Amino acid sequence: WAALAQGWGTSVTEQVQGSPRALRVMFLERLTKELNRKRTLTSEDLYKLNEAVFTMQEEDWVNERLQDTLFKMAEKLTRDYVQKGGKAEENYFYDLVALLATLHNQHFFSDEQNARLCGMLGKVVGTEVDLGPASASDAK
């Protein structure tokens, strides 16, 4: 855990997987605090957050404050992405979709929050998908 104490020396998965419960939660708390200090999040930030959440195990206890922080981050990320009309760096869309899908699958969110996360996922995907007008060849 020396790498954790010094920063991002190794991948999130290497730092979190196989670690004791308390350390996985502490890592996620530290990461959310760091990301909340940033004005805008990059695709890499979303990837790190997704990995940290994904490696949480069902027996890991997430307190209400961290749960609320994660949910508010998801709301803000979705709102910002939709307001920008889906314009973001190359992999941002994919990392945002992956993060929202991972959050939606977490046991520590309420049924209402899960439903809202599913709605956020739909908004993001709906913003990205532009089928354009149907061509004459598509109608045949």
Secondary structure, 3 states (H helix, E strand, C coil): CHHHHHCCCCCHHHHHCCCCHHHHHHHHHHHHHHHHHCCCCCHHHHHHHHHHHHCCCCCCCCCHHHHHHHHHHHHHHHHHHHHCCCCCCCCHHHHHHHHHHHHHCCCCCCHHHHHHHHHHHHHHHHHHCCCCCCCHHHHC
